[in-house]
């Protein structure tokens, strides 16, 4: 997720917290609800349960947006942590005996090590710099696919480009990014 997008989402959350801005909330809902539902379904929740829990998570955002601190995490990280915790709560309330105490989702997550975080930030910075070297027509498609989570078909419909063109431009962009990052990694090992 780009810093611009992180900042935009944090600003929308602040608008919800401070002014109860319904338009900002609607934008956050449109962005996060499908991602949260998909995440919950990947954790083997039934679609209807995932939908219900997603609604609950978005209500948490509406009522507790003021608790979000952009200095500690991104809004996405905060919401997905809420989703994970709510899922655990839902599993614990389930009296059917299907609760597996060894389920990794029920185990507390370990805080990210400082060196891992620094490494991730450095990697993200290298990717951002490499993205600047891409031709604009490729960079736009990569952003849509990986930062906005759009499928190739959705991008084709959105841009009016043929699906094959979208796929080939993204493939070319990846090849360029890979070369650029491999060169960057080579430079780092020399220092």
C-alpha positions in Angstrom: 0.0 0.0 0.0 1.5 3.3 -1.0 2.1 6.1 1.6 -0.3 8.3 -0.3 -3.1 5.8 0.1 -2.2 5.1 3.8 -2.3 8.9 4.5 -5.6 9.2 2.6 -7.2 6.4 4.5 -5.9 7.8 7.8 -7.3 11.2 6.9 -10.7 9.6 6.1 -10.6 7.8 9.5 -9.8 11.1 11.2 -12.8 12.8 9.4 -15.0 10.0 10.8 -13.6 10.3 14.3 -13.8 14.1 14.5 -16.8 15.1 12.4 -18.7 11.8 12.0 -18.2 12.4 8.2 -20.6 10.0 6.5 -19.0 10.5 3.1 -15.6 9.6 4.5 -17.0 6.5 6.2 -18.8 5.4 2.9 -15.4 5.7 1.1 -13.7 3.6 3.8 -16.5 1.1 3.8 -16.3 0.7 0.0 -12.6 0.2 0.3 -12.3 -2.1 3.3 -15.6 -4.1 3.4 -14.8 -6.3 0.4 -11.2 -6.9 1.6 -12.3 -7.7 5.1 -15.0 -10.1 3.9 -12.5 -11.8 1.6 -9.9 -12.1 4.4 -12.5 -13.7 6.7 -13.6 -16.1 4.1 -9.9 -17.1 3.6 -10.0 -17.9 7.3 -12.8 -20.4 6.5 -15.8 -18.4 7.6 -19.0 -19.0 5.8 -19.8 -16.1 3.4 -22.9 -15.0 5.4 -20.9 -15.0 8.7 -18.0 -13.2 7.0 -20.5 -10.5 5.8 -22.0 -10.1 9.2 -18.6 -9.8 10.9 -17.5 -7.3 8.3 -20.5 -5.2 9.1 -19.6 -5.4 12.8 -16.0 -4.4 12.1 -17.1 -1.4 10.1 -19.4 -0.4 13.0 -16.4 -0.5 15.2 -14.6 1.9 12.8 -17.6 4.3 12.9 -17.8 4.3 16.7 -14.1 4.0 17.6 -12.2 5.7 14.7 -10.8 8.1 17.4 -8.8 5.1 18.8 -6.9 4.6 15.6 -3.4 6.0 15.8 -1.6 6.4 12.5 1.7 6.7 14.3 1.3 3.0 15.5 0.0 1.3 12.4 -1.8 1.8 9.1 -5.6 1.8 9.1 -5.6 -1.5 7.2 -3.4 -3.1 9.9 -5.7 -1.7 12.6 -8.9 -3.0 10.9 -7.5 -6.4 10.1 -6.4 -6.8 13.7 -10.0 -5.9 14.8 -11.2 -8.5 12.2 -8.9 -11.1 13.6 -9.9 -10.4 17.2 -13.6 -10.4 16.3 -13.3 -13.7 14.5 -11.6 -15.2 17.6 -14.4 -13.9 19.8 -17.0 -15.4 17.4 -15.2 -18.8 17.5 -15.1 -18.7 21.3 -18.9 -17.9 21.4 -19.6 -20.8 19.1 -20.9 -23.6 21.4 -21.0 -26.2 18.7 -17.7 -27.7 19.7 -16.0 -26.8 16.4 -13.5 -24.6 18.2 -10.0 -25.8 17.6 -7.7 -24.5 20.4 -4.7 -25.2 18.1 -6.1 -22.9 15.3 -3.3 -20.4 14.5 -5.9 -17.7 14.4 -6.6 -18.2 18.1 -2.9 -17.8 19.0 -1.7 -14.3 20.0 0.3 -12.6 17.3 3.9 -11.8 18.0 4.9 -8.2 17.7 6.9 -7.5 14.6 10.7 -7.4 15.3 12.3 -4.0 14.9 14.8 -5.4 12.3 12.0 -7.0 10.3 10.0 -3.8 10.3 13.1 -1.8 9.2 13.8 -4.4 6.5 10.2 -4.2 5.3 10.3 -0.4 5.2 13.5 -0.4 3.2 12.0 -3.0 0.8 8.9 -0.8 0.4 11.1 2.2 -0.3 13.0 0.3 -3.0 9.8 -0.8 -4.6 8.4 2.8 -4.6 11.7 4.0 -6.2 11.6 1.2 -8.8 7.9 2.1 -9.5 9.0 5.7 -10.4 11.2 4.2 -13.3 8.2 2.4 -14.9 6.4 4.0 -17.9 3.3 5.7 -16.6 1.0 3.3 -18.6 2.5 0.4 -16.7 2.7 2.1 -13.3 -1.0 3.0 -13.4 -2.0 -0.6 -14.0 0.3 -2.0 -11.3 -1.1 0.5 -8.8 -4.7 -0.6 -9.7 -3.9 -4.3 -9.5 -1.8 -4.4 -6.3 -2.6 -1.3 -4.3 -6.3 -1.1 -5.1 -6.7 -4.9 -5.4 -8.5 -4.7 -8.8 -8.6 -7.8 -11.0 -7.2 -7.6 -14.6 -10.8 -7.7 -15.9 -11.8 -4.8 -13.6 -8.8 -2.8 -14.8 -9.6 -3.5 -18.4 -13.2 -2.4 -17.9 -12.1 0.7 -15.9 -9.4 1.8 -18.4 -11.1 0.7 -21.6 -7.9 -1.3 -22.5 -8.2 -4.8 -23.9 -7.6 -7.5 -21.3 -4.6 -8.8 -23.1 -3.0 -5.4 -23.1 -3.6 -5.0 -19.4 -2.0 -8.4 -18.7 1.0 -7.8 -20.9 1.7 -4.3 -19.5 1.6 -5.7 -15.9 3.8 -8.6 -16.9 6.3 -6.1 -18.5 6.1 -3.9 -15.5 7.0 -6.9 -13.2 9.9 -7.8 -15.4 11.2 -4.2 -15.1 10.6 -4.1 -11.4 12.4 -7.4 -10.9 15.4 -6.3 -12.9 15.5 -2.9 -11.0 15.2 -4.6 -7.6 17.8 -7.2 -8.4 20.2 -4.5 -9.5 19.3 -2.6 -6.3 20.0 -5.8 -4.2 23.3 -6.2 -5.9 24.3 -2.7 -5.1 23.3 -3.3 -1.4 25.5 -6.3 -1.1 28.5 -4.3 -2.4 28.3 -1.8 0.4 
